[in-house]
Amino acid sequence: MGKTHSDILIHGGGPVALACAAWCLQKFPEAKITLLDRNPINDADLAAADSRGIALSHGSKILLDTIHAWPTECADIHRVHVSQAGRFGRALMTREELHQDALGHIVRYRDIHLALRKALRAIQVNSPNFLWEHIQNSNDHVDHSAQCIVHAEGGLFKTQDWVESGRDYGQSALVGLVEVENAQPHQAWERFTAEGPLAVLPSHYGPHILNLVWCGSPESSAHRLQLSDAEFLASLQNEFGSRIGRFLKIQDRRLYELGLNYRKQITRDNEVWIGNAAQTLHPVAGQGLNLGLRDAFLLSEKLVGLFANAAQEPSPAQIQETLESYAQSRKVDRTTTIGLTDFMARIFTSNLAPVVLARGLALSALQWLPPVKTALARQMMFGRR
Ligand SMILES: Cc1cc2nc3c(=O)[nH]c(=O)nc-3n(C[C@H](O)[C@H](O)[C@H](O)COP(=O)(O)OP(=O)(O)OC[C@H]3O[C@@H](n4cnc5c(N)ncnc54)[C@H](O)[C@@H]3O)c2cc1C
């Protein structure tokens, strides 16, 4: 097989890798970039792929709009209702109090993936030095060398071939699409149950079809996956209550293991790790992809700054310096987002009486202290830059 040499070699073909390549090429079309993508070349072969609903922040929408990669099918969130099953404490956040058009948007993973593939193909037309190679299996060996290597291989908790710092919460998420009797359009619900968070989020299918993310112990979640539809709906109704009427139908149930796995160092010599390849988070706060897109955007700015302005090939020392400067610039956002998500995953999973009490108080404080609520919502929507 052949041999290639690029300025930038990106491993991965998920949203973060595609976005990183697209932002680099949009700013610097001459960039010598190779993208090694493990996904099939035809979009049709991804059709049955991951349909879980992902909450993207308004900040992510603004970023994706810059490369015309915002999926056409999405549902906006105007209100989020947070509560504890059977206990005191609740908070309501609305777009009006935060002066935003929407608090967030729910999009299927596969639609984000496809929209980014389409956006990158459009950018590729004007990028003479861009090579997008689909590697069908790990035995396909092409000798690739590059000045700088970006790792965006992503992955889910417990499926990654690296484990560094983190935590196993002993939780799984059961996701699916649920039809309900009486939903209010654009309303999201996050309810903290004895076993973990249960989120019911809008979908683009219409006001009565909602995305379900139900976290629980791996045993309960595996059991729920096996239940008949009628048994499942009854159990869900029991846990969620009657705020949105009866649960009528469930489809496309899938299970994901949840945990935190993150790298303390995200650069080494000429290599850098972004997205889930750098940090894999619990979905309780809906932050994983949002953080990964911010990684990709800021890395693209640093790489373009280096390669587009260099009169000659940058030296290894300049590359290392650029990547270290990138890592430094991501420190606050990464640390805050990882820390906040880990904190939420832990306090919203504990059944210890003092924690339950503190949780109720925290939710009440959120409700009654608008500046705290606004600060938290802003962090979730835009991160720290
Ligand atoms: C149940 C659940 C709900 C979630 N909800 C939210 C949410 O609401 N909001 C949010 O922001 N995030 C959410 N997330 C997190 C989000 O899914 C991830 O953060 C996001 O998918 C990371 O994108 P990525 O491109 O880094 O990795 P991935 O999405 O894992 O993509 C990696 C890609 O790289 C390819 N690949 C792997 N190895 C190689 C290789 N060696 N060479 C080439 N290609 C390779 C894979 O085939 C894959 O396509 C959720 C996660 C889960 C599990």
The ligand as a Gaussian input file, in Angstrom:
#p B3LYP/6-31G(d) Opt

LIG

0 1
 C      -26.430000       7.833000      26.309000
 C      -25.589000       9.024000      25.911000
 C      -26.192000      10.275000      25.815000
 C      -25.409000      11.386000      25.477000
 N      -26.016000      12.614000      25.437000
 C      -25.275000      13.700000      25.159000
 C      -25.890000      14.991000      25.134000
 O      -27.081000      15.135000      25.386000
 N      -25.111000      16.075000      24.810000
 C      -23.764000      15.949000      24.541000
 O      -23.114000      16.965000      24.260000
 N      -23.167000      14.733000      24.553000
 C      -23.885000      13.622000      24.856000
 N      -23.281000      12.385000      24.861000
 C      -21.828000      12.300000      24.559000
 C      -21.546000      12.289000      23.054000
 O      -22.202000      11.207000      22.424000
 C      -20.035000      12.190000      22.808000
 O      -19.366000      13.126000      23.590000
 C      -19.685000      12.425000      21.328000
 O      -20.284000      11.440000      20.519000
 C      -18.166000      12.438000      21.124000
 O      -17.873000      12.600000      19.764000
 P      -16.478000      12.068000      19.177000
 O      -16.463000      12.398000      17.729000
 O      -15.368000      12.510000      20.047000
 O      -16.551000      10.483000      19.377000
 P      -17.536000       9.408000      18.748000
 O      -18.901000       9.961000      18.636000
 O      -17.348000       8.162000      19.555000
 O      -16.962000       9.158000      17.290000
 C      -15.699000       8.541000      17.088000
 C      -15.633000       8.033000      15.661000
 O      -14.308000       7.643000      15.345000
 C      -14.321000       6.375000      14.685000
 N      -13.080000       5.669000      15.065000
 C      -12.820000       4.974000      16.186000
 N      -11.549000       4.520000      16.194000
 C      -10.986000       4.941000      15.034000
 C       -9.687000       4.799000      14.461000
 N       -8.714000       4.132000      15.090000
 N       -9.456000       5.372000      13.267000
 C      -10.426000       6.043000      12.634000
 N      -11.676000       6.224000      13.119000
 C      -11.954000       5.683000      14.315000
 C      -15.572000       5.681000      15.176000
 O      -16.038000       4.778000      14.193000
 C      -16.528000       6.844000      15.392000
 O      -17.267000       7.127000      14.226000
 C      -24.014000      11.250000      25.214000
 C      -23.416000       9.984000      25.304000
 C      -24.197000       8.883000      25.665000
 C      -23.529000       7.541000      25.756000

